[in-house]
Amino acid sequence: MFDDNNAHNLNSATSATMAEENEHASESPSPDHMAASQPVEAAERDEEKQTPAAGNDDFAAALATFTTESEEAVSDDKVLKGTVLKLTPAHVVIDIGAKSEGMLPLSEVLDHEGKPRFQPGDEIDVMREKGEAEEGYINLSHQKAQRLRAWDEIEKAHNEKRPIEAVVIERIKGGLTVDIMGARAFLPGSQADLRPLRNLDAVKGQTLEVAIIKLNKKRGNIVVSRKQVLEEIQNEKKAKTLEHLEEGTVLTGVVKNLTDYGAFVDLGGLDGLLHITDMSWGRLTHPRDLVNVGDQIQVKVLKFDKEKQRVSLGFKQLTPDPWLDAEHRYPLGAHVHGRVISVTDYGAFVELEQGIEGLVHVSEMTWSKRMKHPSKLVNVGDQVEAVVLNVNPQERRISLGMRQLAANPWDALHEKYPVGATVEGRVRNLTDFGAFIEIEDGIDGLVHVSNLSWTKRVKHPSEVLKKGDRVKAVVLAIEPDKRRLSLGVKQLQPDVWESFFEQHHIGDIVHGKVLRIATFGAFVEISDGIEGLCHNSEAVDGNGQPMHLEPGHEHDFKVIKMNPEEKKIGLSIRAVGEEASRSEVESYKHPAASTGGSTIGELMSWKRAGGESS
């Protein structure tokens, strides 16, 4: 019970409060306010009629009840039950049973999709905020009410260091806003996962287990971490994994990440590297050709460093090495089928099975020599047939051939083009040493520069032939094993050297023209296409004096040497003079009847010429 002084003071305060309410009620004459003012007026009239003592007691009780109700209605730290009246684009209007309606921001009742969680008529927990809005509404907070109701559970989880569920509401600067039993908390972006998430919007709406890492009840701040929970789970798994982890063990893991050189596999709290070379016995251009992130695969532990906790894994080691019996499964000469997986400058790689590849060298693709690049014949992805040429399991190599599937045109070349036969073809290429003539597809013959002409000294085949010309030639030689065919053009005409040697002998006098001069003598053309050499020692006149031969000058020469094999002819001017002297001696020995004998002068001339010694 209150004493008189207290009652008097409270009565004064109450009267002032009631007067203020009546004033507001007159401004806003709502039924609720009018009903609330009538008991107060009646109480004042009853108070005047009663005795002072009794009036004080009854008033104190009424005042205590009124004060309690008022405090419950307007207390800043009390959770109130309200009813949603309407939703505006920015606020929610709520009836809390007071003289004025309350209003809270619409953003406080939106879910992760941005939709309101309450509709008109729904009950909602709120708390009063300080101050009033300009329109006379009472400022309310739904989040504050939720936080107060959830605070005990959050505080308990924080003290017990156990995780608690939170729903991601929205992304904000630096992280995420999450909802814990109605209370809003901050999840920093660095604490959202074990590794920083590139797209925080991806976890919007998800329910996560988080740890309370910071709590300030006075300010109402809650900071949580998902990373801490995941690390604890990971450490537990890691401890279990390490108990039975050893080299040779086969484990099941999940592919976490892919790189150019391999894949990282989560073995249970511990990551191992599956290198690309240990993924398949065959060839892989990238790990994604075999696995993808999230795949669950079996792997074998190849190496385990306990100190650094590094694990090397293998996938191909779960199956036998296909090269172990490759020599038996791919015998020499066997016809095989496969898929072209790579084309290079020197050939094509053909996959016969997973882990077994064979090389078709460019020289084994076709019998023709004209193929410039393997891509002219095969492409990646083509299914091809080939013949096994060689198998080397130690070096993991198989040599294949494609041309062996067709008959070798060189094997029948002797029958088709016997030596001495005349053939016709197109000049395909010219080189310094000769011309290549294609006589059929894939068969080229070489006409050496020395076989272009009997008479001309040809320095380059372009002096006689042009690329693309159609010419005839004679087959000179065939070497099928070396794929060589020798042809000759000059052989189509008679050999002028052979004819010369048949018609001339040593001692014959021939007439010739000096073509060119060398230090040791002069080269003389004595017939069309036939040259001989007159050595300096043989270029002497009748008086024994050396002669100076000039190109273009013509002289008589005596054949003093013949070599048909080397096509060489030796010539002499001095021998011609000696031959003339002998003729003069013979004429003096056997004078003609018409001369009537030799005079003394003629005889003396003959002696000077040395006729007597002859």
Solvent accessible surface area in square Angstrom, and as a share of the most:
residue,aa,sasa,rsa
1,M,170,0.76
2,F,81,0.34
3,D,79,0.41
4,D,97,0.50
5,N,114,0.58
6,N,67,0.34
7,A,5,0.04
8,H,121,0.54
9,N,93,0.48
10,L,58,0.29
11,N,46,0.24
12,S,62,0.40
13,A,57,0.44
14,T,12,0.07
15,S,50,0.32
16,A,64,0.49
17,T,56,0.33
18,M,20,0.09
19,A,58,0.45
20,E,93,0.42
21,E,65,0.29
22,N,56,0.29
23,E,103,0.46
24,H,67,0.30
25,A,14,0.11
26,S,85,0.55
27,E,116,0.52
28,S,61,0.39
29,P,90,0.57
30,S,38,0.24
31,P,109,0.69
32,D,109,0.56
33,H,24,0.11
34,M,97,0.43
35,A,60,0.46
36,A,61,0.47
37,S,21,0.14
38,Q,112,0.50
39,P,84,0.53
40,V,22,0.13
41,E,74,0.33
42,A,38,0.29
43,A,51,0.39
44,E,78,0.35
45,R,142,0.52
46,D,74,0.38
47,E,63,0.28
48,E,147,0.66
49,K,172,0.73
50,Q,80,0.36
51,T,87,0.51
52,P,113,0.71
53,A,73,0.56
54,A,46,0.36
55,G,6,0.06
56,N,48,0.25
57,D,67,0.35
58,D,78,0.40
59,F,35,0.14
60,A,3,0.03
61,A,57,0.44
62,A,55,0.43
63,L,11,0.05
64,A,43,0.33
65,T,80,0.46
66,F,56,0.23
67,T,55,0.32
68,T,70,0.41
69,E,100,0.45
70,S,40,0.26
71,E,102,0.46
72,E,92,0.41
73,A,38,0.29
74,V,71,0.41
75,S,28,0.18
76,D,63,0.32
77,D,107,0.55
78,K,104,0.44
79,V,33,0.19
80,L,21,0.11
81,K,126,0.54
82,G,3,0.03
83,T,50,0.29
84,V,1,0.01
85,L,72,0.36
86,K,104,0.44
87,L,51,0.25
88,T,44,0.26
89,P,137,0.86
90,A,58,0.45
91,H,65,0.29
92,V,1,0.01
93,V,5,0.03
94,I,0,0.00
95,D,58,0.30
96,I,24,0.12
97,G,71,0.68
98,A,27,0.21
99,K,92,0.39
100,S,35,0.23
101,E,73,0.33
102,G,0,0.00
103,M,27,0.12
104,L,1,0.00
105,P,57,0.36
106,L,28,0.14
107,S,71,0.46
108,E,21,0.09
109,V,1,0.00
110,L,42,0.21
111,D,38,0.20
112,H,58,0.26
113,E,114,0.51
114,G,44,0.42
115,K,122,0.52
116,P,47,0.30
117,R,95,0.35
118,F,33,0.14
119,Q,97,0.43
120,P,79,0.49
121,G,55,0.53
122,D,57,0.30
123,E,118,0.53
124,I,3,0.02
125,D,26,0.14
126,V,0,0.00
127,M,4,0.02
128,R,41,0.15
129,E,58,0.26
130,K,171,0.73
131,G,51,0.49
132,E,99,0.44
133,A,23,0.18
134,E,177,0.79
135,E,127,0.57
136,G,32,0.31
137,Y,51,0.19
138,I,7,0.04
139,N,44,0.22
140,L,4,0.02
141,S,5,0.03
142,H,5,0.02
143,Q,34,0.15
144,K,70,0.30
145,A,0,0.00
146,Q,24,0.11
147,R,46,0.17
148,L,73,0.36
149,R,135,0.49
150,A,1,0.01
151,W,6,0.02
152,D,102,0.53
153,E,59,0.27
154,I,0,0.00
155,E,59,0.26
156,K,107,0.45
157,A,1,0.01
158,H,61,0.27
159,N,108,0.55
160,E,91,0.41
161,K,179,0.76
162,R,80,0.29
163,P,54,0.34
164,I,16,0.08
165,E,108,0.48
166,A,1,0.01
167,V,52,0.30
168,V,0,0.00
169,I,16,0.08
170,E,74,0.33
171,R,120,0.44
172,I,68,0.35
173,K,199,0.84
174,G,56,0.54
175,G,0,0.00
176,L,0,0.00
177,T,17,0.10
178,V,1,0.00
179,D,24,0.13
180,I,0,0.00
181,M,117,0.52
182,G,8,0.07
183,A,0,0.00
184,R,24,0.09
185,A,6,0.04
186,F,64,0.27
187,L,0,0.00
188,P,24,0.15
189,G,16,0.15
190,S,71,0.46
191,Q,48,0.21
192,A,2,0.01
193,D,35,0.18
194,L,55,0.27
195,R,144,0.52
196,P,111,0.70
197,L,56,0.28
198,R,242,0.88
199,N,82,0.42
200,L,17,0.08
201,D,72,0.37
202,A,64,0.49
203,V,13,0.08
204,K,88,0.37
205,G,23,0.23
206,Q,81,0.36
207,T,79,0.46
208,L,11,0.05
209,E,86,0.38
210,V,0,0.00
211,A,10,0.08
212,I,13,0.07
213,I,70,0.36
214,K,120,0.51
215,L,43,0.21
216,N,47,0.24
217,K,111,0.47
218,K,195,0.83
219,R,185,0.68
220,G,15,0.14
221,N,69,0.36
222,I,6,0.03
223,V,29,0.17
224,V,0,0.00
225,S,1,0.01
226,R,52,0.19
227,K,58,0.25
228,Q,72,0.32
229,V,8,0.05
230,L,40,0.20
231,E,67,0.30
232,E,84,0.38
233,I,71,0.36
234,Q,50,0.22
235,N,89,0.46
236,E,114,0.51
237,K,105,0.44
238,K,54,0.23
239,A,56,0.43
240,K,135,0.57
241,T,9,0.05
242,L,58,0.29
243,E,144,0.64
244,H,105,0.47
245,L,8,0.04
246,E,113,0.51
247,E,107,0.48
248,G,39,0.37
249,T,31,0.18
250,V,69,0.40
251,L,22,0.11
252,T,69,0.40
253,G,3,0.03
254,V,61,0.35
255,V,1,0.01
256,K,70,0.30
257,N,57,0.29
258,L,39,0.19
259,T,30,0.18
260,D,112,0.58
261,Y,107,0.41
262,G,0,0.00
263,A,0,0.00
264,F,60,0.25
265,V,0,0.00
266,D,39,0.20
267,L,16,0.08
268,G,17,0.17
269,G,7,0.07
270,L,13,0.06
271,D,44,0.23
272,G,1,0.01
273,L,52,0.26
274,L,0,0.00
275,H,66,0.29
276,I,30,0.15
277,T,86,0.50
278,D,31,0.16
279,M,1,0.01
280,S,9,0.06
281,W,57,0.20
282,G,18,0.18
283,R,116,0.42
284,L,38,0.19
285,T,119,0.69
286,H,28,0.12
287,P,0,0.00
288,R,145,0.53
289,D,83,0.43
290,L,62,0.31
291,V,6,0.04
292,N,86,0.44
293,V,94,0.54
294,G,51,0.49
295,D,51,0.27
296,Q,134,0.60
297,I,21,0.11
298,Q,102,0.45
299,V,0,0.00
300,K,61,0.26
301,V,2,0.01
302,L,51,0.25
303,K,138,0.58
304,F,29,0.12
305,D,57,0.30
306,K,150,0.63
307,E,166,0.75
308,K,131,0.56
309,Q,64,0.29
310,R,162,0.59
311,V,7,0.04
312,S,46,0.30
313,L,1,0.00
314,G,0,0.00
315,F,64,0.27
316,K,38,0.16
317,Q,53,0.24
318,L,64,0.32
319,T,78,0.45
320,P,114,0.71
321,D,26,0.13
322,P,17,0.11
323,W,13,0.05
324,L,141,0.70
325,D,62,0.32
326,A,0,0.00
327,E,96,0.43
328,H,155,0.69
329,R,94,0.34
330,Y,23,0.09
331,P,71,0.45
332,L,123,0.61
333,G,45,0.44
334,A,27,0.21
335,H,111,0.49
336,V,17,0.10
337,H,128,0.57
338,G,6,0.06
339,R,98,0.36
340,V,1,0.00
341,I,34,0.17
342,S,23,0.15
343,V,38,0.22
344,T,36,0.21
345,D,110,0.57
346,Y,107,0.41
347,G,0,0.00
348,A,1,0.01
349,F,38,0.16
350,V,1,0.01
351,E,41,0.19
352,L,26,0.13
353,E,58,0.26
354,Q,119,0.53
355,G,4,0.04
356,I,0,0.00
357,E,29,0.13
358,G,1,0.01
359,L,47,0.23
360,V,0,0.00
361,H,76,0.34
362,V,38,0.22
363,S,52,0.34
364,E,35,0.16
365,M,6,0.03
366,T,37,0.22
367,W,41,0.14
368,S,24,0.16
369,K,125,0.53
370,R,81,0.30
371,M,40,0.18
372,K,186,0.79
373,H,53,0.24
374,P,0,0.00
375,S,49,0.32
376,K,151,0.64
377,L,85,0.42
378,V,6,0.03
379,N,86,0.44
380,V,96,0.55
381,G,38,0.37
382,D,53,0.27
383,Q,133,0.59
384,V,18,0.10
385,E,63,0.28
386,A,2,0.01
387,V,13,0.07
388,V,2,0.01
389,L,59,0.29
390,N,77,0.40
391,V,16,0.09
392,N,44,0.22
393,P,29,0.18
394,Q,157,0.70
395,E,99,0.44
396,R,97,0.35
397,R,161,0.59
398,I,3,0.02
399,S,45,0.29
400,L,1,0.01
401,G,0,0.00
402,M,33,0.15
403,R,42,0.15
404,Q,63,0.28
405,L,72,0.36
406,A,63,0.49
407,A,95,0.74
408,N,31,0.16
409,P,41,0.26
410,W,5,0.02
411,D,103,0.53
412,A,52,0.40
413,L,1,0.01
414,H,87,0.39
415,E,152,0.68
416,K,122,0.52
417,Y,36,0.14
418,P,67,0.42
419,V,88,0.51
420,G,50,0.48
421,A,29,0.22
422,T,79,0.46
423,V,12,0.07
424,E,83,0.37
425,G,2,0.02
426,R,89,0.33
427,V,0,0.00
428,R,61,0.22
429,N,60,0.31
430,L,43,0.21
431,T,29,0.17
432,D,110,0.57
433,F,100,0.42
434,G,0,0.00
435,A,0,0.00
436,F,54,0.23
437,I,2,0.01
438,E,28,0.13
439,I,22,0.11
440,E,46,0.21
441,D,113,0.58
442,G,9,0.09
443,I,0,0.00
444,D,22,0.11
445,G,1,0.01
446,L,47,0.23
447,V,0,0.00
448,H,76,0.34
449,V,25,0.14
450,S,66,0.42
451,N,30,0.15
452,L,7,0.04
453,S,25,0.16
454,W,44,0.15
455,T,56,0.33
456,K,145,0.61
457,R,175,0.64
458,V,21,0.12
459,K,165,0.70
460,H,59,0.26
461,P,0,0.00
462,S,60,0.39
463,E,108,0.48
464,V,62,0.35
465,L,10,0.05
466,K,146,0.62
467,K,138,0.58
468,G,38,0.37
469,D,53,0.27
470,R,154,0.56
471,V,24,0.14
472,K,113,0.48
473,A,2,0.01
474,V,18,0.10
475,V,1,0.00
476,L,55,0.27
477,A,43,0.34
478,I,16,0.08
479,E,64,0.29
480,P,38,0.24
481,D,123,0.64
482,K,113,0.48
483,R,46,0.17
484,R,135,0.49
485,L,6,0.03
486,S,42,0.27
487,L,1,0.00
488,G,0,0.00
489,V,28,0.16
490,K,31,0.13
491,Q,52,0.23
492,L,71,0.35
493,Q,116,0.52
494,P,104,0.65
495,D,27,0.14
496,V,45,0.26
497,W,30,0.10
498,E,101,0.45
499,S,41,0.27
500,F,10,0.04
501,F,30,0.12
502,E,117,0.53
503,Q,130,0.58
504,H,47,0.21
505,H,121,0.54
506,I,111,0.56
507,G,31,0.30
508,D,48,0.25
509,I,80,0.41
510,V,16,0.09
511,H,105,0.47
512,G,3,0.03
513,K,78,0.33
514,V,1,0.01
515,L,61,0.30
516,R,90,0.33
517,I,86,0.44
518,A,29,0.22
519,T,132,0.77
520,F,92,0.38
521,G,2,0.02
522,A,2,0.02
523,F,52,0.22
524,V,0,0.00
525,E,56,0.25
526,I,20,0.10
527,S,49,0.31
528,D,112,0.58
529,G,11,0.11
530,I,2,0.01
531,E,43,0.19
532,G,3,0.03
533,L,52,0.26
534,C,1,0.00
535,H,85,0.38
536,N,78,0.40
537,S,62,0.40
538,E,30,0.14
539,A,6,0.05
540,V,19,0.11
541,D,49,0.25
542,G,77,0.74
543,N,134,0.69
544,G,49,0.47
545,Q,105,0.47
546,P,113,0.71
547,M,59,0.26
548,H,153,0.68
549,L,14,0.07
550,E,64,0.29
551,P,71,0.45
552,G,44,0.42
553,H,97,0.43
554,E,98,0.44
555,H,45,0.20
556,D,67,0.35
557,F,0,0.00
558,K,30,0.13
559,V,0,0.00
560,I,71,0.36
561,K,120,0.51
562,M,39,0.17
563,N,38,0.19
564,P,68,0.43
565,E,149,0.67
566,E,102,0.46
567,K,78,0.33
568,K,119,0.50
569,I,7,0.03
570,G,12,0.11
571,L,1,0.00
572,S,0,0.00
573,I,19,0.09
574,R,101,0.37
575,A,15,0.12
576,V,33,0.19
577,G,29,0.28
578,E,88,0.39
579,E,64,0.29
580,A,53,0.41
581,S,39,0.25
582,R,105,0.38
583,S,63,0.41
584,E,90,0.41
585,V,8,0.05
586,E,89,0.40
587,S,62,0.40
588,Y,55,0.21
589,K,117,0.50
590,H,135,0.60
591,P,67,0.42
592,A,59,0.46
593,A,106,0.82
594,S,108,0.70
595,T,86,0.50
596,G,74,0.71
597,G,35,0.34
598,S,53,0.34
599,T,82,0.47
600,I,143,0.73
601,G,49,0.47
602,E,74,0.33
603,L,73,0.36
604,M,94,0.42
605,S,49,0.32
606,W,30,0.11
607,K,88,0.37
608,R,179,0.65
609,A,53,0.41
610,G,26,0.25
611,G,3,0.03
612,E,100,0.45
613,S,107,0.69
614,S,100,0.64
